[in-house]
Amino acid sequence: MSRIQVERSHALGREAVREKAEKLAERLAREYDVRYQWRGDTLEFKRSGADGAIEVSDAKVRVEVKLGLLLSTMSGSIKREIEKALDEYLV
């Protein structure tokens, strides 16, 4: 099992970041069959071989993903995609 953690600062405010996290989750649901739900300010997501959470606050976003055995071989490219998506969504 592999674990990915990425954190980014932002100046958008909690509500704006929640909306962006929701849009990202909708995209992941469409493209990768991801199921997700909010628990407070944490968006939890799961699919076969991976699960994780996106925690939002007034100034930071923290993404943590746990990958199963098959997906752990792709952890480097998955982490780069997460970083790229955060950089795009947090502008």
Number of C-alpha atoms within 10 A of each C-alpha: 13 15 15 16 15 15 15 14 15 18 12 15 13 17 13 14 22 22 11 15 21 17 13 15 20 16 13 16 16 11 9 11 13 17 16 19 13 14 10 8 13 19 19 19 19 17 15 12 13 19 18 20 20 22 21 25 17 15 13 17 21 16 21 18 22 19 22 16 12 12 15 17 13 12 19 10 10 16 18 12 12 17 17 11 12 22 13 9 13 17 8
